[in-house]
Amino acid sequence: MAGCICNNFISGYHSHSKACIGSTWIFQNLSPDEKSSLASFAVRKEYKKGEVVFSQGDTADQMFLIKAGLVKISKVSENGSEMILDIRKMGDFMGEQIFWDDFEYPGTAVCVEDSFICTFSKNAFEKLVLSNPNIGLNVVKNLSKHIEFLSSRNCYLLIRDLKEKLYNLLLNIGNEHGTNHSDHFEINIHLSHEELGFLLGAHRVSITKTMKALRKTGLVKKEGKTLYVYRS
């Protein structure tokens, strides 16, 4: 498949992903012609910081590839509080819910910074599967692998000790969204103690105390808005 035409539209961004929608994990192992067919149906759009990509409860009828920028996915609980479900960066994929019938987006996706996103509709995907069943078969296989990956990625949630649980969460955030150095991760994404608490099912006060304990060990250091997480 030739270079993604999205790259012609996003030269003004500081950095962007070279991945095309046909190269995301959910469409792995497709032929070049199949990937080209997928990419030809993509709609490209720019989003400003704070703009909503999709909302909690909306019918899941589109999937998204983040070419540039950063997106926060959060959910509002019954008592009105916000819980962060995930943070997606350039090259990441959102909206796998389109592969289930009558499914709703479980959270709201908001751009943390100016972003450039490719979208792909459920109707377009269904037309492709009807003409090429191999695409649908590969999607099912890749979804199964991804569910297994998510289960292993979130294994830190099973840890009982909050300090160890928080440390593993910060390592995971650093690995996925930070800058990887030889002995540490550099994280420039701002997550409040309340938001970290939602991710771990802990109170904000407990997170604050635990973060102080991690700093005393030297495993975590903060300078300005930058968080440094060192490998043990």
N, C-alpha and C positions, 0 to 999 in steps of 0.2 A: 504494500500500500504506500502510496506517495506520502510526502510529509503532510501533516495536518494543516488544512487551510486556515484553521483558527489562528495559527501563528502569524498570519498576515494582518490580523485585527488587533493584536495585543502587544505590539512592540513598545507601547508606552508604559507598560507595567514593569516594575522593578525586577520581578522574576516571574516565571510562569512554567507550567509543566508542559513537556513535549508529548505527553501521552494523549492519544486520541480516544474517543469513546469506544472504538473498536479494540483498544489495547487494554481496557480495564480488566480487573480480575474476573468479572462476571462473564466476559466474552473471550476468555483465554482459549487457545487451541482452535480458533476459527481460521479458515483459509483467508488469504489476502482479499479474494473477491468478496467473501462474506463480510469482512471488516469494512471494505469499501462501501458495501450496500448499507451497512449500519450508519457509517459516518455521513452518508449522503442525506439521511433523514434528520440529522441533528440540527437544532435551532440554536443560534448563538446569541447571548445577551449579556450586557454589562449591568452590574448591580452596584449601587453606592453603599458605603458603610452604613449599617443600620437598616438596610432594606431587607424585607422578608422574601425568601425564596419560595417557601411553602409553609402552611400553617397547620398546627395540630388539629386533627379532625377533618381536614380536607380529604376528599377522595384521592387516593394515590393513583394518578394517571400519567405521571411523568417521572423520569429518572434524570439524574444530573451528574455531570463531570466537571469538577472545579479545575479550570485551566489556570487561573491565577486568583490569589486572595485566600481568605480564611472564613469559615462558616461555623457558627455555633448552633448545635441542635439541642433544644431544651423542651421541657414539658412542664405544664402548670398543673399542680396537684389540686385536689378538691378544696383544700383550705386556701388556695390562691398563691402558694409559694412556688417559685421556679426551681426546677431540678435539671441540671445539665446532663444530657444523655451522652453527648460526644462532641468532639471538635474535629472538623474535617478541614484538611489543608489542600493545597494545589496538588492535583494528581489523584485525589480521592473521589470516590463515587458515592452518591446518595440516591435514595428512592427505590431500593430493591423491592419495596412493597408492591410495586406495580405488577409483580409476577403472581400475586394472589388476587382472587376475585373479590370485588367490593371491599377492598382494604383501605383503611385510612392512614394518613401519616401519623405516627405515634407522637411526634413532637413538632415544634416550630423551628425552622432553619432561618437564622438571621446572619447577615454578613458582618463579620467583625471588622473587616476592612473592605475597601473597594475590590470587587471581584468580577471575574469574567467566567461565565458558566455556559457549558453546552447542555442542552436539554433534548430528551428523546421521548416521544410520547408512547403510551401503551398501545394505541391504535396502530402506529407505525410498526411496532415490534410484532404485533399479532399478524399483520400482513406479511412480514418477513418470514415468520415461522410457517405460515400456510404455504409459502412458496419454497421454503427451505427448512424442512423439519430438523436438520442437523443443528441449526442454530439453537432451537429450543432444547434439544437433548444436551448440548454442551452447557447451556445455562443451568439446567437442573443439576448437572454434575458439579459445576463450579459453586452453586449455592450451597450444596452439601459440604464441600470443602471449606467454604467461608464460615459456616456455622460452627464447624469443628475448630477453626482458627479462633473465632471469637470466644469460644468456651475456654480455650487454653490461655488466651490473652487476659481474661478476667479472673484467672485462678487466684489472684491476690485477694479477691473478695472473701475467700474462704479462710483467710488468715485471721486469727482472733486478736492478736496483739495489734493495737491501733498504730503504734509507731512503725512497726514492720509493714503494716498494710499501707500507711500513708507513704512510706519510703518507696515501696514497690509501685504505687500509683504514680509518684513523681518520676520514677525511672521510666515508666511506660509512656507518660506524657512527653518526657524528654526524647525518648526513642522515636516517637511518632511525629512530634511537632517541634522539637528543639534542634539545636546544632550539636552534632556529635563530635566531641574532642577525645583525645587519647584516654583520659581518666575521668571525664565528667560530661554531663549534658548541660547546655546553656539554653534556658527557657525564657522566651520573651513574650509569652502569652500570659496575660493577667487573669488569674483565677483567684477569686476571693476565698477566704477561709470558709465562708458559708457555702460557696459553690463546691469546694473540695469536700465539705461535709456531706453535701447531697450525693456526691459521687460514691462516698464510702458508707453512707448511712450513719453518720456521726454528727454530733452537735458542733456548732461553730466554736464554742469555748474549748471543747476537747481538741479540735484541730489546732487551735492557737497554741495550747499547752504542748501538744505533741510536736508542732513545728519548732517550738523553742527547744525542745529536747533533742530534735534532730540537728539543730544548729550547734548545740553544745558538743555533739559527737563529731562535728566537722563534715558530716555527710551532705549537709545542705548549707548553702551560703547565699545571702541576698545582698545585691549591690544596686541601689536605685530600684528600677522596675525589673531587673534581671535576676532570675533565680538560677543558681548553679547546684546541680545534683551530682555528687561524686559516687563513683562505683565503690562498693565495699570490698 
